[in-house]
């Protein structure tokens, strides 16, 4: 019953967090990592589809991962039309949720397209660490069943762990570049002397 479902979700969540945390210690492929986050979100949060957008160096959102093709095309449409839940969550740094009627009102271009491909309920949470928002996680449902407060909090927690992993990875990569540059400078200095 409900208790068993709760236990199953807790087990899945524990596994997802271990997987997310595991990236902090190993070399990891960002795209693969975010595909994993999308797949975990679908499984754990009862979404039909999920996708992740990340900001590039100029702060422009780019689509990095989607759990399915229909979602990928819809998210590209969202970026092109410059409106939708993911963009709002990224800009505000807060979770965004909308049902079918609400989405048509809020996003006159995006809402109808989402309904057309069969998504009636949408939710997006920022990928954020403290004040640093680096992207957003999109969750879509075919039915209009709202995401519960618990589900949104879980999505937010998963998004935060993912953001920590990504920021950590970026820092390590930049540190590696700096170390390389420093070593090159020292080597040329030694050669000059």
Buried (B, 14 or more C-beta within 10 A) or exposed (E): EEEEEEEEBEEBBEEBBEBBEEBEEEEBEBEEBBBBBBBBBBBBBBBBBBBBBBBEEEEEBEBBBBBBEBBBBBBBBBBEBEBBBBBBBBEEBBBBBBBBEBBBEBBEEBBEBBBEBBBBBBBBBBBBBEEEBBBBBBBBBEEBEBBEEEBBEBBBBBBBBBBBBBBBBEEEEEEEEEEEEEEEEEEEEEEEE
